[in-house]
Amino acid sequence: MSDNANRKEREYESLSPFELKNKLINMAGSHSERMMLNAGRGNPNWVALTPRAGFFEFGHFALQETQRREIEPGLGQVPSAEGSAERFAAYCQTNADRPGVEFLTQAVAYATQTIGLDADAFVGEMVDAILGDHYPVPDRILSGVSQVVGRYLDQEMFGNAPPEGKFDLFATEGGTAAMTYIFSSLMENKLLHHGDTIALGSPIFTPYLEIPRLSDYQFVELEVQQDESQHWQYPDSEIEKLADPAVKAFFVVHPSNPTSVAMHPDCIKKLGHLVRERRPDLILLTDDVYGTFVNGFQSLAAAAPRNTILVYSYSKYFGATGWRLGVIGIHEDNVFDEQIVALSQEDRDSLERRYGHVALEPAKMKLIERMVADSRAVALHHTAGLSTPQQVQMALFSLYCLLDTENRYKQSAQRIVRSRAEGLYQAIGVELPADTYDTHYYTTIDVPKLACNRYGEEFANWLVTEHEPIDFVWRLADEKSTVLMDGGGFDAPNMSVRVSLANLDSDAYPKIGKSIAELLEEYHAR
């Protein structure tokens, strides 16, 4: 490899893999004689149809509600909730053959009969919400939506066996907004400080490596590392790092990204035991966006509900990254509120001043309520909350899966990504690892390990020592028009690659696998 090529690659190694990806896309797309295959981003290429059909059909009903009495031509009246359930039932009967109507009938029946919501109140809330004619009230999450989403989380994050008590929810603009609000409020409320040590379950989604280093936070990072030889599980020795009282928080993507594996139940139990018995002050933050791709998934919030801030996003499962739908869950009985009460008088006085304009008794505000205020810089608290049409779609996504008692949608989504993984691995020429806890949403290919198994240790050592860590993804883009993520940017092994199994048609993955195998063979020939 030439010094110039080495130097050029080194310039890009300091970038996030998401920024490096843009360079790789430009390189791959510059070869008009080849079709580019971009399996870098995790945006799925499927779309959940039924809950979307329900959303747009419900919009027609909501418009009809506004036209019951016009103020002026073209100006409808804000609808009344009274009698709305009966009018909705009549609308569904009249329009029974329209897409989404049968689902809506079942969804409202579930919300009212199974969850126990008042029919007029729920239909009226949804009508008002889909029209977007009021600020969100309550601002944290609409009342009916909260109960629907809570039931969905009980099913998907806790296997229908949630901890006792309930989780307070905050609807947010996707999981990324949720993380932004959480980091900000933990700092503002003196639960974390500049220079604190936080543990990161690695490999991990790159922004979680980058955020702690920003001047806003200046955290000291401690990696709790998954073991590739144990199918990317956390060894006991790594979990033991969390026993150190200097570690203030543990941030984890679960199932993991880029390795795409959920924790074994024994690992979750050990973490729960450690928190209860030895670290009752430890903050756990878990991003569970991929949990629905593992059957029987259990969030960390199941094992340590008092210590866990749960984040879930609807983006990947429903093909809805553009909708920006996320939720934060904090158990009503939690250590965060207790720690705020136990702060020094000086800190409590400071927080009284911060939140005193939005609450008569700011000392009694829960952390999750403070997050809502912080999300709008406190002063704009009265405009806080996720837009109400977004909350309607969130509720309909949730109801769609609550009604799917045979898990047909889940099986379809899981079947899509698994079949793509099989095609990829078969073309590379290796067996797809059998792992009950693998989501198959992404997969991480350890290129040096593959090189060693295929051509021997001497070649693998040459590959690593004579080339820049991003050389493999660089050449894949330049020579094969195949764009993958650099695994090293996620703290995965150097020269590993992350392949998204969600965003391309199934016939693309054997081609990607062939490109990986061919490029490795070309290195060996050199």
N, C-alpha and C positions, 0 to 999 in steps of 0.2 A: 504494500500500500504506500502511495507517495506521501511525502511530508505535507504537500499542499492539501491533499485529501484529508489527512489526519488533522491538520490545522483547521480546515473548514468545519469538520465535524465537531471539533472541540469548542468552536464558537457557539454551537447550538446546544451543547450538553448542559449548559447552565439554565436553559429554558425548561419550563414545565413541559411534560410530554404532550399536553393539550396544545401548547404553542408550537412545539416541534412538529406536531402533526400537520400544521398549516404548511410548513416548509415541505414536508413529505408529500402532501397533496399536490403542491405546485410541481414538484419533481415528477411525480407519477403521471400527472395530467399533461406533462409537456411532450409525451410520446404519443402522437396522434395515431400511430400504427397499432397501438395496443389499447385494450379496454382497461380502465382503471378499476380496481377492486379496493374499496375503502372500508375496512372492518375496524376502524379506529374508534369511532364514537359508539356509545351504547344505546343510541336511539333505536327502539324497535321498529321494524317495518311492517308490523301488523296494527290494526285498529279495531278496538272492541265496538261492534256495530250497534248492538241492541240498546245499551244505555245511552248512546248518542242519539239514536232514533227517538228514544223516549224523551231526551232533552228537547229536541227541536219540536216534537209533537206537543209537549207540555207548553212550550212557548206559544203555540197556536191557541191553546186553551186560555193561557194567561191574557193574550191579546183580546180574546173574546170577552173575558171578564172585564177588561177596561172599557169595552164598548157597550156595556149594558146601559151606561148613561154618559153621553158625551158632554163635555164642558163647552166646547166649540167644535166646529168641523175639523177633524184631524187631531183633536185633543181629547184623549180618553180620561175617564175618572179613575183615580186610584181605587183599586178593587177593595171590596169588603170580604173579610173571612167568613162572615156569617152566611151559612147556606152553601159555602163553596164546595164542600164535599159532595153534596147532592147534585149540584150543577156539574161537577167533574164526572160523576158517575153517568149522568145523562149524556155528556159529551162523548165519553168512551163508548157508550152503547150506540150512539149515532155514527161514530167513526171507527167502529170495531175492525174494519178491514184495513185501516191505515197502519203503516209500519210503526212499531213502538207502542201502540195503544194497549195491546194485550199485556205487555211488560208493565206499563204504567198502572194498569188496573191491579195487577198482582203486587206491584211495589207499594202502592198506597194501602192495599189490604194488609200487607206484612207490617208496615209502619204502624197501622192503627190496631190491628188485631193481635199481632205477635209482640210487638214492642209496647203497645198500649198507648200510643199517642192519640190525642183528641183529633178526630177527623177534620173538622173545620179548621182547627188551629194549624194542623200540619199542611193541609192543602193551601190554606190562606198564606202561610209562611212561604211556601214554595212558589206560589203565584207572585207574591210581592218580591221575592228574591230573584226570580228569573227575569222579571221586568227591570230589576236594578233601580227601583224608584226611591229607595231609602238607604241611608247609611246602614251598615251591618249593626243590628241590635239583637242580642248582646254583641259587642264588638269582638269578643274573643272567638265566638262561633255561634251561629244561630241555634236556637234551642232544640228544634226538631232534628236539624242536621247533626247536632252533637250526639243525640241519642242513637241515631242511625249509624254514624261513623264509629261511635263507641262499641256498638254491637258487632260491626265489621271487624274492628281491631280485636275484640274478644275472640272471634272466629279465626282470624288469620295470624295474629301475633301470639295467641295463647292457646291455640287448639281447642277453643270453646271451654277452657278451664282457667279463666283469669284469676288473679289473686283476689282475696276478699277486699271489699271497698270498691271505689271507682277511681277512674283516671279523669282529671280535668284536661280538656282539650283546647288547643289553640290552632285554628285553621290558618295556614300560611301560604305564601306564594311559592309553593314547591319546597323540596327538602333543603335547597340551598339557602332560601330565605330563613327557614327554620334554624339552620346552623348559625347564620349571621346573628339572628336575634338571641340565640342561646349564649353564644360567646360574649356578646355585648352585655347581656344582663348579668351573667356570672361575674363579669368584671365590675360593672356598675354597682352591684350589690355586695361587693367585697368578699365573694365566695372564692374568687381566684384573684391573684395579684401578679404584677410584673415579677418575673423571676421564679414563679412557682414551677415545680416539676410536674409535668403531665405525662402519662403513659399513652402511647399510641399502639394499637394492635396492628402490626405490620406483617406483610405488605398492606398498604392502605391507599385509598383514593387520594391522589396527589394533593388536592387543595388542603386536606387535613394535615399533610406534612408542611405545607407552606404557611397556613394561617398562623400557627403558633409562633413563627419566626418574625411576623410582622411587628412593627414598632408599637402597634396598638396593644399587643399582648406580651411579647418578649418572654414566652414560656421556655423553660428548659425541657427538652424532649427526652423521654426514655422509651426505647422501643421494646415492646413485648412481642416477640417474633413467633410467627407460625413456623412449623417445621415441615419442609417439603417432603421429607422421608416419612412423615406421619400423615400424609394426605392433607397438609396445610392446617393441622390442628395446633393448638397451643400446648406445649409440654408443661408438666407440673412446675418445672424449674422457672419457666417464664411467668406463669401465673403468680408464683411466689414473689416476684418482684413487686407486686402490688401490695404486699404486706408492709412495705417500708412506709412509715408515716410521712415521709417527705414527699411521697407521691400524692398529689391532691386530687387527681382525676384520671380516669381511664376512658379514652375515646376509641370507639371501635365501629367498623362497618361490618354488619352481621346480617346475612352471609357476606363474606369478604369481597372486596374489589381491590385488586384484579384477580385473586385466586379463586373467587366464586364459590366458596365452600362455607357451609354453616358449621357452627361449633357442635361438637358431639354433646349429647345430653349430660354425659359425665363431667365434661368441662364446664358446662353451665352450672351444674350443681356445685362444683368446687369453687367457682367464682362466688356463687351465692353464699356458700358456707364461709368463705374468707371474709366477705363483707359483713355478714352477721356476727361472726365470732371475733374477728380481729381488726376489721377496718370499717366500723359503722359510720365513719365520717367520709368515706371515699365517694366521690362523684362518678357515676357511670353515665356515659353518653353513647347511645347506640343508634346507628342509622340502619334501619331494618328494611330498606326499600326492596331488597331482593328476596325477602322472607317467603313470599307467596310461591316461589319456584322450588321450595323444599316442602315435601309433605310432612305434616306434623310439626311444623316450625314452632320453636319457642324462643321468644325474645329474652334478653337479659332481664327485662322488666318482670318476667315471670319469677325469676329466682331472687331478685333483689328489688322489689317494687319501690321501697322507700328511698332508694339511692339512685334510681335510674331516671334519666330523661330520655324518653323514647321519641324517635323521629321516624315518620313513615311518609312516603311519597307514592302517589298513584301513577307516576309517570311511566315507569317501565312495564308494569303489568298490563296496563290498559292501552299502551301506545299513545300516551297523553303528555309527552314532555312539553308541548306547547301550551297546555292548559294551566301549568304551574299550580298543581294541587298537592299540598303537603299538610301535615298535622304534627303538632308537638303534644305529647302526652306526659303528664306528671301526676303521680298518685296523690290523692287528697291528703294522705298521711305520709309526709316526706321529710327527709333530713334537711332539705334546703331551707324551708320555712323556719325550722328549728334553729339552723345556723344563723339566719338573719336576726332572729330574736336574741341570740346569744352574742351578737357583735358588741364591740365597745360602745360606750355612750357617745363618743365622738362620731363613730361611724353611723350610729342610729340617727343622730341629729342631722348628719349630712344627708341621709336618705329621706328623712322627714322633709327636708327642704326640697329635695329633688321631686318627690311625689306629692307634696302637700297641695299642689294646685289641681290635682286630679282625684283626690280622695280626702274625705273628712278625717279619716283615721288611717293615714298611710302606713303606720306601723303594723296594721292588720292585713295589708295587702299580701296575697300569696305571690311567690316568685313568678308563677305563670301569668298573673295579672300585671306584674311589673314588666314582663316581657312584652305584653300588649302595648303598654305605655311607651316602653323604650323603642318599640318598632316604629314609632312616630315621633322620636326625639322628645317624648313626654308632652311638650307644649302642644303638639297636634294630636293628642290622644283621642280627641273627639272624632277624628277621621280615621281611626284605626280599624283594622279588620280586613279579611279577605273579601274581595268583591262578591256580592251575593249570587250573581249568576254562576260564578265558579263554585260556590258552595252547593248549588243545586246539582251541578254535574258530579261533584264529589259524593253527594248523597245517592245519586242514581247509580254511580259505579259501585258503591257499597251495597245498595239494595240488590243489584244484579247478582252479586256473588252470594249474598245472603239467601236469595231465592234458589240458587243453583245447588241444591242439596246433593246432587250426584257429582259435583265438581267437574262438570264437562268443560267449562271454560278453562279451569286450571289444568286439566289434563291436556287440552289442546295447546296451551301456551308452553307447557313443559315438553310436550312431544315435539314442537317446532324446534326448540333450542337443542334438545338432545339429538335429534336426527342430524342437525347441522354439525354438532360436535363429532358424531360418528363419521360423517363424510370427511371432515377435516383430518381426523386422526388416521383414518384408513388411507387417505392420500399421502400423508406424511410417512406412513408405514409403521406406525406404532399402535398398540392397543389402547383404546379409550379406558382410562382408569374407572373401575367400578366403585362408586362411592355414593351411598344413600344420601349424603349431605351435600352433594355437588349440585348447584343450581343449573350448571351448563349455560348460564347467561353469558359468561366470559370463560375463557380458558387461558392459562399462562403456560407457554411453551418455554421450558428452560433449554435454550439452544446449546450452551456448553455441555449440559448433561446429555442432550440428544447426540451431540457430536462425539462425546466419550463413548456412549453405548454403541454408536454406529461405526466409528473409525478408530477408537482407542484414546487413551488418556493423553498421549503425546500430542496428538492433533488438537484435542480440546484445549490443552494448555497453550499451544501456538495460536489458536483462534482468539483466546482471551488476551494474551500478552502482546500480540503483534497488531491488534486492532483496537480502535476506540469502542467504548461500550455501545454506542448507537450505530456502529458500522453495519450491523445486520439489517436493522430496520431501514437504514439509509439506502443500502443497496437493493433491498426489496422494493423500495419505492422507485428508485432510479432505473433499475434493470428489469424489474418484473411488474412495475406499475401496481404494486400491492402495498397498501398503507395499513400498517399495524402500529399499536402503541408500544413505546419502549418500556419494558417491564421495570428496568432499573429506576425509572422516574417514580415508580410507586414503592420503591424500596424492595422490589422483588429482585431475584438474582440478576447480576449484570449480564447484559446481552440476551436476557429473556424477552419474550414478546407477549403482549396481551392481545388476544383476538376477541372481538365482540361477535358473539354468535347470534345476535338479535337483529342486526340492521341490514343484512343482505339476503337475497333469495338463497334457498338451500343449495342450488346448483353452483353457487359461487365458492362454497367452502372446500370442495375437492380441488378446485383450481388454486385456492390459497395454500392448501396443504401441499400441493404439487410444487408451487413456487418455493415454499420453505425447504422442501426436500432437495429440489434442484439447486438452490443457492448454496445449501450446505455442501452438496456434492462438488460444486464449482470451487468453493473454498478448499476442499480436500484435494482437488486436482491441482490447484496452485501450490 
